């Protein structure tokens, strides 16, 4: 069988996605066992985000007290979505009855130590100028360049504290706008992309005819002897329809960022006074029978031949919001989802052990209540050992 003819740049999304494919294949014992895909999808997004801001991954790194990077992110997300009694009975705040304050302080300390470690690593590495010349700069490198520049044309000089704050914004979510509500950015970013991919794969397993159709489309574009490139994804129209249909039924965040009415108005017979806090329920909009035919049915064909996009131009489908407060990282999020989903269904046929459950779990986001567990079978004509050509530290 022919070997793979194309291996992506180690700094690209494709490289990290193929590394995930390799890991899944190894976890399955090369197609013998079923695998839990949730952890692999979460790790994929985590690694991509970490590469952007630091140039490397922290998956197995211990931060302090045996806590790993993944533990830190999970705790930040849990705190952000936890019920806090002080939000409703403010005078009890000094008691910290639910322990949220203690957890927040511990999480802040862990993150601060992590950010200090990242900055110190970059400073020490930058001292070896000979090794720096051919290395791709990450976000922390750029910020350090700005901090060290004597010709900064800004009113305030960038300090170590500013760099740590920006790292936190990059490490804690899918959209910087979420920090307005105190929602952690890295953990939300990691969760939303992996959640959407998991929902899409779940519906493909429940609708095998859709799976076959999209695999045939990908094969017509890519063939069966190589991995998928980013440029291939945009040529797969039916795949784009699947992503849109997934985001219609399962928007990663059911409520958009709150807005406040600037003046009094009347909406559908309801009087809205000025300065009213408004929430947009995109989860309900995607299941509204007055907007969509058979709204609870997963039917990607409804988008074929239509110009409806996900950028806020069509109010029926706004999973990322609209206008200036739209999710600023929509392109990154969609790229990760589309590339990961395409590679998973291009490289593997999937066999679920039982009927796929689509119950939802309540939180800041809407993940599946139960993760997907399925057995992969290698479907490409190239030897599956070609996946080993991807570096293990990807």
The 8 nearest C-alpha neighbors of each residue, nearest first, counted from 0:
[[1, 381, 382, 380, 2, 224, 3, 383],
 [2, 0, 381, 3, 382, 224, 380, 4],
 [1, 3, 381, 382, 385, 4, 0, 224],
 [2, 4, 225, 5, 385, 381, 224, 1],
 [5, 3, 2, 225, 6, 224, 1, 226],
 [4, 6, 3, 7, 225, 226, 2, 228],
 [5, 7, 8, 4, 3, 389, 14, 388],
 [8, 6, 14, 13, 9, 5, 11, 228],
 [7, 9, 10, 11, 14, 6, 13, 12],
 [10, 8, 14, 11, 7, 393, 15, 13],
 [9, 11, 8, 14, 12, 50, 15, 135],
 [12, 10, 13, 14, 8, 9, 7, 15],
 [11, 13, 15, 14, 16, 47, 10, 335],
 [14, 12, 16, 11, 15, 17, 7, 228],
 [13, 15, 17, 7, 9, 11, 12, 16],
 [14, 16, 18, 12, 13, 17, 393, 19],
 [17, 15, 19, 13, 18, 14, 339, 12],
 [18, 16, 20, 19, 14, 15, 13, 21],
 [17, 19, 15, 21, 16, 20, 393, 14],
 [18, 20, 22, 16, 17, 21, 23, 15],
 [21, 19, 17, 23, 18, 22, 24, 16],
 [20, 22, 18, 24, 19, 23, 386, 17],
 [21, 23, 19, 25, 20, 24, 26, 18],
 [24, 22, 26, 20, 25, 21, 19, 27],
 [25, 23, 29, 21, 27, 22, 26, 20],
 [24, 26, 22, 28, 27, 23, 29, 21],
 [27, 25, 23, 28, 24, 22, 34, 29],
 [26, 28, 32, 30, 29, 24, 25, 31],
 [27, 29, 25, 31, 26, 30, 32, 24],
 [30, 28, 24, 27, 25, 31, 26, 32],
 [29, 31, 27, 376, 375, 28, 32, 374],
 [30, 32, 28, 27, 29, 33, 374, 375],
 [33, 31, 27, 374, 30, 28, 34, 26],
 [32, 34, 374, 373, 27, 372, 35, 375],
 [35, 33, 372, 373, 27, 36, 374, 32],
 [34, 36, 372, 37, 371, 370, 38, 373],
 [37, 35, 39, 38, 371, 34, 40, 372],
 [38, 36, 40, 39, 35, 370, 41, 371],
 [37, 39, 41, 40, 36, 42, 35, 43],
 [38, 40, 42, 36, 41, 37, 43, 19],
 [41, 39, 43, 193, 37, 42, 38, 36],
 [40, 42, 38, 193, 43, 44, 39, 189],
 [41, 43, 45, 39, 40, 44, 46, 38],
 [44, 42, 40, 46, 41, 45, 39, 47],
 [45, 43, 47, 189, 46, 41, 42, 48],
 [44, 46, 42, 48, 43, 47, 189, 49],
 [45, 47, 49, 56, 43, 44, 48, 42],
 [48, 46, 44, 50, 49, 45, 43, 51],
 [47, 49, 51, 45, 50, 46, 44, 52],
 [50, 48, 46, 56, 51, 47, 52, 53],
 [49, 51, 54, 55, 47, 53, 48, 52],
 [52, 50, 48, 49, 137, 53, 54, 138],
 [51, 53, 138, 137, 49, 50, 139, 54],
 [54, 52, 50, 55, 137, 49, 51, 139],
 [53, 55, 50, 137, 51, 52, 49, 56],
 [56, 54, 50, 53, 49, 57, 46, 51],
 [57, 55, 46, 49, 58, 50, 54, 53],
 [56, 58, 60, 59, 68, 55, 49, 46],
 [59, 57, 60, 56, 68, 69, 46, 67],
 [58, 60, 57, 67, 61, 68, 69, 56],
 [61, 59, 57, 67, 58, 68, 62, 66],
 [60, 62, 67, 66, 65, 63, 59, 68],
 [63, 61, 66, 67, 113, 60, 65, 68],
 [64, 62, 65, 66, 61, 109, 67, 112],
 [63, 65, 66, 62, 61, 67, 109, 70],
 [64, 66, 63, 61, 67, 62, 60, 70],
 [67, 65, 61, 64, 62, 63, 70, 68],
 [68, 66, 61, 70, 69, 60, 62, 59],
 [69, 67, 71, 70, 58, 57, 60, 72],
 [68, 70, 72, 67, 71, 73, 58, 59],
 [71, 69, 67, 73, 68, 72, 66, 74],
 [72, 70, 68, 74, 69, 73, 75, 67],
 [71, 73, 69, 75, 186, 74, 70, 76],
 [74, 72, 70, 76, 75, 71, 69, 77],
 [73, 75, 77, 71, 76, 72, 70, 78],
 [76, 74, 72, 78, 77, 73, 79, 71],
 [75, 77, 79, 73, 74, 78, 186, 72],
 [78, 76, 74, 80, 75, 79, 81, 73],
 [79, 77, 81, 75, 76, 80, 74, 99],
 [80, 78, 76, 77, 182, 81, 75, 183],
 [79, 81, 77, 78, 363, 362, 76, 82],
 [82, 80, 78, 79, 77, 83, 99, 362],
 [81, 83, 84, 80, 78, 86, 97, 79],
 [84, 82, 85, 86, 81, 97, 99, 87],
 [83, 85, 86, 87, 88, 82, 97, 89],
 [86, 84, 89, 88, 87, 92, 83, 91],
 [85, 87, 84, 83, 89, 88, 82, 92],
 [86, 88, 85, 84, 89, 83, 90, 91],
 [89, 87, 85, 90, 91, 86, 84, 92],
 [88, 90, 85, 91, 92, 87, 86, 84],
 [89, 91, 92, 88, 85, 93, 94, 87],
 [92, 90, 89, 93, 94, 88, 85, 95],
 [91, 93, 85, 94, 90, 89, 95, 88],
 [92, 94, 91, 95, 90, 96, 89, 85],
 [93, 95, 96, 92, 91, 97, 98, 90],
 [96, 94, 98, 97, 92, 93, 100, 99],
 [95, 97, 94, 98, 91, 84, 92, 99],
 [96, 98, 99, 95, 83, 84, 100, 82],
 [99, 97, 95, 101, 100, 96, 102, 103],
 [100, 98, 102, 101, 97, 103, 95, 78],
 [101, 99, 103, 102, 98, 95, 104, 97],
 [102, 100, 104, 98, 103, 99, 105, 95],
 [101, 103, 99, 105, 100, 104, 106, 98],
 [104, 102, 100, 106, 101, 105, 107, 99],
 [103, 105, 107, 101, 106, 102, 100, 108],
 [104, 106, 102, 108, 107, 103, 101, 109],
 [107, 105, 103, 109, 108, 104, 102, 110],
 [106, 108, 104, 110, 105, 109, 103, 111],
 [107, 109, 111, 105, 106, 110, 104, 112],
 [110, 108, 106, 112, 107, 111, 113, 105],
 [109, 111, 113, 107, 112, 108, 114, 106],
 [110, 112, 108, 114, 113, 109, 107, 115],
 [111, 113, 115, 109, 110, 114, 116, 108],
 [112, 114, 110, 116, 111, 115, 62, 109],
 [115, 113, 117, 111, 116, 112, 163, 110],
 [114, 116, 112, 118, 113, 117, 119, 111],
 [115, 117, 113, 119, 114, 118, 120, 112],
 [118, 116, 114, 120, 115, 119, 113, 121],
 [117, 119, 121, 115, 120, 116, 122, 114],
 [118, 120, 122, 116, 121, 117, 115, 123],
 [121, 119, 117, 123, 118, 122, 124, 116],
 [120, 122, 124, 118, 119, 123, 125, 117],
 [121, 123, 119, 125, 124, 120, 118, 126],
 [124, 122, 120, 126, 121, 125, 119, 127],
 [123, 125, 121, 126, 122, 127, 120, 131],
 [126, 124, 122, 127, 123, 128, 121, 131],
 [125, 127, 124, 123, 128, 122, 131, 121],
 [128, 126, 125, 129, 124, 130, 131, 123],
 [127, 129, 131, 130, 126, 125, 132, 124],
 [130, 128, 131, 127, 132, 133, 126, 125],
 [129, 131, 128, 127, 132, 133, 134, 124],
 [132, 130, 128, 134, 129, 133, 125, 127],
 [131, 133, 130, 134, 129, 128, 135, 127],
 [132, 134, 131, 135, 130, 129, 136, 128],
 [135, 133, 131, 132, 136, 130, 137, 54],
 [134, 136, 137, 133, 54, 10, 131, 132],
 [137, 135, 140, 134, 141, 138, 54, 139],
 [136, 138, 140, 54, 52, 139, 53, 51],
 [137, 139, 52, 141, 140, 142, 51, 53],
 [138, 140, 142, 141, 137, 52, 53, 143],
 [141, 139, 143, 137, 138, 142, 136, 144],
 [140, 142, 144, 138, 139, 143, 145, 137],
 [141, 143, 139, 145, 144, 140, 146, 138],
 [142, 144, 146, 140, 145, 141, 147, 139],
 [145, 143, 141, 147, 142, 146, 148, 140],
 [144, 146, 142, 148, 143, 147, 141, 157],
 [145, 147, 143, 157, 144, 148, 142, 158],
 [148, 146, 144, 145, 143, 149, 157, 142],
 [147, 149, 145, 150, 146, 151, 144, 143],
 [150, 148, 151, 147, 146, 145, 152, 156],
 [149, 151, 148, 152, 145, 153, 147, 146],
 [152, 150, 153, 149, 148, 145, 156, 146],
 [153, 151, 150, 154, 155, 149, 156, 148],
 [152, 154, 151, 155, 156, 150, 157, 145],
 [153, 155, 156, 152, 151, 157, 150, 146],
 [156, 154, 153, 157, 151, 152, 158, 146],
 [155, 157, 158, 146, 154, 153, 151, 145],
 [158, 156, 146, 161, 155, 145, 159, 162],
 [159, 157, 161, 160, 146, 156, 162, 143],
 [158, 160, 162, 161, 163, 157, 118, 146],
 [159, 161, 163, 158, 162, 164, 157, 165],
 [162, 160, 164, 158, 163, 159, 157, 165],
 [161, 163, 159, 165, 164, 160, 166, 158],
 [162, 164, 166, 160, 161, 165, 114, 167],
 [165, 163, 161, 167, 162, 166, 160, 168],
 [164, 166, 168, 162, 167, 163, 169, 161],
 [167, 165, 163, 169, 168, 164, 170, 162],
 [166, 168, 170, 164, 165, 169, 171, 163],
 [169, 167, 165, 184, 166, 171, 170, 164],
 [170, 168, 166, 167, 171, 185, 184, 165],
 [185, 171, 169, 167, 168, 166, 184, 172],
 [185, 184, 170, 172, 183, 186, 168, 169],
 [184, 185, 188, 187, 173, 171, 186, 174],
 [188, 174, 172, 187, 184, 328, 185, 191],
 [173, 175, 176, 326, 172, 177, 328, 327],
 [174, 176, 177, 178, 184, 168, 173, 327],
 [175, 177, 174, 178, 179, 326, 324, 327],
 [178, 176, 179, 175, 182, 180, 174, 181],
 [177, 179, 181, 182, 180, 176, 175, 183],
 [180, 178, 177, 181, 176, 182, 175, 256],
 [181, 179, 178, 182, 177, 256, 176, 257],
 [180, 182, 178, 179, 183, 177, 79, 184],
 [183, 181, 178, 177, 180, 79, 184, 179],
 [182, 184, 171, 172, 185, 186, 181, 178],
 [172, 171, 183, 185, 168, 187, 186, 173],
 [171, 172, 170, 186, 184, 188, 187, 169],
 [185, 187, 171, 172, 189, 72, 188, 76],
 [172, 188, 186, 190, 184, 189, 173, 185],
 [173, 172, 189, 187, 185, 190, 191, 186],
 [188, 190, 186, 44, 187, 45, 191, 192],
 [189, 191, 187, 193, 188, 192, 194, 186],
 [192, 190, 194, 251, 188, 193, 189, 187],
 [193, 191, 195, 194, 190, 332, 336, 189],
 [192, 194, 40, 196, 41, 190, 195, 191],
 [195, 193, 191, 197, 192, 196, 366, 190],
 [196, 194, 198, 192, 197, 193, 199, 191],
 [197, 195, 199, 193, 336, 194, 198, 340],
 [196, 198, 194, 200, 195, 199, 201, 193],
 [199, 197, 201, 195, 196, 200, 194, 202],
 [200, 198, 196, 202, 201, 197, 245, 195],
 [199, 201, 203, 197, 202, 198, 196, 204],
 [202, 200, 198, 204, 199, 203, 197, 205],
 [201, 203, 205, 199, 204, 200, 206, 198],
 [202, 204, 206, 200, 210, 205, 201, 207],
 [203, 205, 201, 202, 206, 207, 200, 210],
 [206, 204, 202, 203, 207, 201, 355, 354],
 [205, 207, 203, 204, 209, 208, 202, 210],
 [208, 206, 210, 209, 204, 203, 205, 211],
 [207, 209, 211, 210, 206, 212, 203, 213],
 [210, 208, 212, 207, 211, 206, 203, 213],
 [209, 211, 207, 203, 208, 213, 212, 214],
 [212, 210, 214, 208, 209, 213, 215, 207],
 [211, 213, 209, 215, 210, 214, 208, 216],
 [212, 214, 216, 215, 210, 211, 238, 217],
 [215, 213, 211, 217, 216, 212, 218, 345],
 [214, 216, 218, 212, 213, 217, 211, 219],
 [215, 217, 213, 219, 214, 218, 212, 235],
 [218, 216, 214, 220, 219, 215, 221, 213],
 [217, 219, 222, 215, 221, 220, 216, 223],
 [220, 218, 216, 217, 222, 221, 215, 214],
 [219, 221, 217, 218, 222, 216, 231, 234],
 [222, 220, 218, 217, 219, 227, 223, 231],
 [221, 223, 218, 224, 219, 220, 225, 217],
 [224, 222, 379, 380, 225, 218, 221, 381],
 [223, 225, 381, 380, 222, 379, 3, 1],
 [226, 224, 3, 223, 4, 227, 5, 222],
 [225, 227, 228, 342, 224, 5, 221, 3],
 [226, 228, 342, 231, 221, 225, 229, 341],
 [229, 227, 231, 230, 13, 226, 232, 338],
 [228, 230, 231, 232, 338, 227, 13, 233],
 [229, 231, 228, 232, 233, 234, 227, 235],
 [232, 230, 228, 229, 234, 233, 227, 220],
 [231, 233, 234, 229, 235, 230, 338, 228],
 [232, 234, 235, 231, 230, 236, 229, 239],
 [235, 233, 232, 231, 236, 220, 230, 217],
 [236, 234, 238, 232, 233, 237, 217, 216],
 [237, 235, 239, 238, 234, 240, 233, 303],
 [236, 238, 240, 239, 235, 213, 241, 303],
 [237, 239, 241, 240, 235, 236, 213, 242],
 [240, 238, 236, 242, 237, 241, 243, 235],
 [239, 241, 237, 243, 299, 238, 242, 302],
 [242, 240, 238, 299, 244, 239, 243, 245],
 [241, 243, 245, 239, 240, 244, 246, 238],
 [244, 242, 240, 246, 245, 241, 247, 239],
 [243, 245, 247, 241, 299, 242, 246, 240],
 [244, 246, 242, 248, 247, 243, 199, 249],
 [247, 245, 250, 249, 243, 244, 248, 242],
 [248, 246, 285, 244, 245, 249, 250, 243],
 [249, 247, 245, 246, 285, 250, 244, 286],
 [248, 250, 246, 245, 247, 251, 282, 198],
 [249, 251, 246, 318, 252, 253, 282, 247],
 [252, 250, 191, 364, 365, 249, 253, 195],
 [251, 253, 364, 250, 254, 365, 363, 255],
 [254, 252, 282, 281, 250, 280, 251, 255],
 [255, 253, 280, 252, 279, 281, 278, 256],
 [256, 254, 279, 257, 320, 278, 253, 280],
 [255, 257, 258, 254, 278, 177, 176, 279],
 [258, 256, 278, 277, 255, 276, 259, 279],
 [257, 259, 277, 276, 278, 256, 260, 275],
 [258, 260, 276, 274, 275, 277, 261, 257],
 [259, 261, 274, 275, 273, 262, 258, 276],
 [262, 260, 273, 274, 259, 263, 275, 272],
 [263, 261, 273, 260, 264, 272, 274, 271],
 [262, 264, 272, 273, 271, 261, 265, 260],
 [263, 265, 271, 270, 262, 266, 272, 273],
 [264, 266, 270, 269, 271, 268, 267, 263],
 [267, 265, 269, 268, 264, 270, 271, 263],
 [268, 266, 269, 265, 270, 264, 271, 263],
 [267, 269, 266, 265, 270, 271, 264, 263],
 [270, 268, 266, 265, 267, 271, 264, 272],
 [269, 271, 265, 264, 272, 266, 268, 263],
 [270, 272, 264, 263, 265, 269, 273, 275],
 [273, 271, 263, 275, 270, 274, 264, 262],
 [274, 272, 262, 263, 260, 275, 261, 271],
 [275, 273, 260, 259, 261, 276, 272, 262],
 [274, 276, 259, 260, 273, 272, 277, 271],
 [277, 275, 259, 258, 274, 257, 260, 278],
 [278, 276, 258, 257, 259, 275, 279, 260],
 [277, 279, 257, 280, 254, 255, 258, 276],
 [278, 280, 255, 254, 281, 277, 257, 256],
 [281, 279, 254, 282, 283, 253, 278, 284],
 [280, 282, 284, 283, 253, 279, 254, 285],
 [281, 283, 253, 280, 285, 284, 250, 249],
 [284, 282, 286, 281, 285, 280, 287, 253],
 [285, 283, 281, 287, 286, 282, 280, 315],
 [284, 286, 247, 283, 282, 248, 287, 281],
 [287, 285, 294, 283, 284, 288, 295, 248],
 [286, 288, 284, 289, 290, 285, 283, 291],
 [289, 287, 291, 290, 294, 292, 286, 293],
 [290, 288, 287, 291, 292, 286, 294, 284],
 [291, 289, 288, 287, 292, 315, 284, 285],
 [292, 290, 288, 294, 289, 287, 293, 286],
 [291, 293, 294, 288, 290, 289, 296, 287],
 [294, 292, 296, 295, 291, 288, 286, 297],
 [295, 293, 286, 291, 292, 296, 288, 287],
 [296, 294, 293, 286, 297, 248, 292, 288],
 [297, 295, 294, 293, 298, 292, 248, 286],
 [298, 296, 299, 295, 244, 202, 245, 248],
 [297, 299, 300, 296, 301, 244, 241, 302],
 [300, 298, 241, 240, 301, 244, 302, 297],
 [299, 301, 303, 302, 298, 240, 237, 241],
 [300, 302, 299, 303, 298, 240, 305, 244],
 [303, 301, 300, 305, 240, 299, 304, 307],
 [304, 302, 300, 305, 301, 240, 237, 299],
 [303, 305, 302, 306, 301, 300, 307, 236],
 [306, 304, 302, 303, 307, 301, 308, 240],
 [305, 307, 308, 304, 302, 303, 313, 312],
 [308, 306, 305, 313, 309, 302, 312, 316],
 [307, 309, 310, 306, 313, 312, 311, 316],
 [310, 308, 311, 317, 316, 318, 307, 319],
 [311, 309, 308, 312, 321, 317, 319, 320],
 [310, 312, 321, 317, 313, 309, 320, 314],
 [311, 313, 310, 314, 308, 309, 321, 307],
 [314, 312, 315, 311, 316, 307, 308, 317],
 [313, 315, 316, 317, 312, 311, 321, 320],
 [314, 316, 313, 317, 284, 290, 285, 291],
 [317, 315, 314, 313, 318, 247, 309, 285],
 [316, 318, 320, 311, 319, 314, 309, 315],
 [319, 317, 250, 320, 316, 281, 246, 309],
 [320, 318, 326, 317, 325, 321, 329, 310],
 [319, 321, 325, 317, 318, 311, 255, 326],
 [322, 320, 311, 325, 324, 317, 323, 319],
 [321, 323, 325, 324, 311, 320, 312, 310],
 [322, 324, 325, 321, 326, 327, 320, 176],
 [325, 323, 322, 326, 321, 176, 320, 327],
 [324, 326, 320, 321, 322, 323, 319, 327],
 [325, 327, 174, 319, 328, 329, 320, 324],
 [328, 326, 329, 174, 325, 175, 176, 324],
 [329, 327, 331, 330, 326, 174, 332, 173],
 [328, 330, 332, 331, 326, 327, 333, 319],
 [331, 329, 333, 328, 332, 334, 327, 335],
 [330, 332, 334, 328, 329, 333, 335, 336],
 [333, 331, 329, 335, 334, 330, 192, 328],
 [332, 334, 336, 330, 335, 331, 337, 329],
 [335, 333, 331, 337, 332, 336, 338, 330],
 [334, 336, 332, 338, 333, 337, 339, 331],
 [337, 335, 333, 339, 196, 334, 338, 192],
 [338, 336, 340, 334, 339, 335, 333, 341],
 [337, 339, 341, 335, 340, 336, 334, 342],
 [340, 338, 342, 336, 341, 337, 335, 16],
 [341, 339, 343, 337, 342, 338, 336, 196],
 [342, 340, 338, 339, 344, 343, 345, 337],
 [341, 343, 345, 339, 340, 344, 346, 338],
 [344, 342, 340, 345, 341, 346, 347, 339],
 [343, 345, 347, 341, 342, 346, 340, 348],
 [344, 346, 342, 343, 347, 341, 214, 217],
 [347, 345, 343, 344, 378, 379, 342, 377],
 [348, 346, 377, 376, 378, 344, 375, 345],
 [347, 349, 376, 375, 378, 344, 377, 350],
 [350, 348, 375, 374, 347, 373, 376, 351],
 [349, 351, 374, 373, 352, 375, 348, 204],
 [350, 352, 373, 353, 372, 374, 349, 354],
 [353, 351, 373, 350, 372, 354, 374, 33],
 [354, 352, 351, 355, 373, 372, 356, 350],
 [353, 355, 356, 351, 352, 205, 204, 357],
 [354, 356, 353, 205, 357, 201, 204, 351],
 [355, 357, 358, 354, 369, 201, 368, 367],
 [358, 356, 367, 359, 355, 368, 201, 369],
 [359, 357, 368, 356, 367, 360, 369, 366],
 [358, 360, 367, 368, 366, 365, 357, 361],
 [359, 361, 368, 366, 365, 367, 362, 358],
 [362, 360, 365, 359, 364, 363, 366, 368],
 [361, 363, 364, 80, 365, 360, 366, 81],
 [364, 362, 80, 252, 365, 361, 79, 253],
 [363, 365, 252, 362, 251, 366, 253, 191],
 [366, 364, 360, 251, 361, 362, 359, 252],
 [367, 365, 194, 360, 359, 364, 368, 251],
 [366, 368, 359, 369, 360, 358, 370, 357],
 [367, 369, 360, 359, 358, 366, 370, 357],
 [368, 370, 367, 371, 356, 358, 357, 359],
 [371, 369, 37, 367, 372, 35, 368, 36],
 [372, 370, 35, 36, 373, 369, 37, 201],
 [371, 373, 35, 34, 33, 351, 370, 36],
 [374, 372, 351, 33, 350, 34, 352, 349],
 [373, 375, 33, 350, 349, 32, 34, 351],
 [376, 374, 349, 30, 347, 348, 373, 350],
 [377, 375, 348, 347, 30, 378, 349, 374],
 [376, 378, 347, 346, 379, 348, 375, 383],
 [377, 379, 347, 346, 376, 348, 380, 345],
 [380, 378, 223, 381, 346, 224, 377, 345],
 [379, 381, 224, 223, 382, 0, 378, 1],
 [382, 380, 224, 1, 2, 379, 0, 3],
 [381, 383, 384, 385, 0, 2, 380, 1],
 [382, 384, 385, 386, 381, 377, 379, 387],
 [385, 383, 386, 382, 387, 388, 381, 2],
 [386, 384, 383, 387, 388, 382, 3, 2],
 [385, 387, 384, 388, 21, 383, 389, 17],
 [388, 386, 389, 385, 384, 21, 390, 391],
 [389, 387, 386, 385, 390, 384, 6, 391],
 [388, 390, 387, 386, 18, 391, 17, 393],
 [391, 389, 392, 393, 388, 387, 18, 9],
 [390, 392, 393, 389, 18, 387, 388, 21],
 [391, 393, 390, 18, 56, 389, 55, 15],
 [392, 391, 390, 15, 18, 14, 9, 389]]
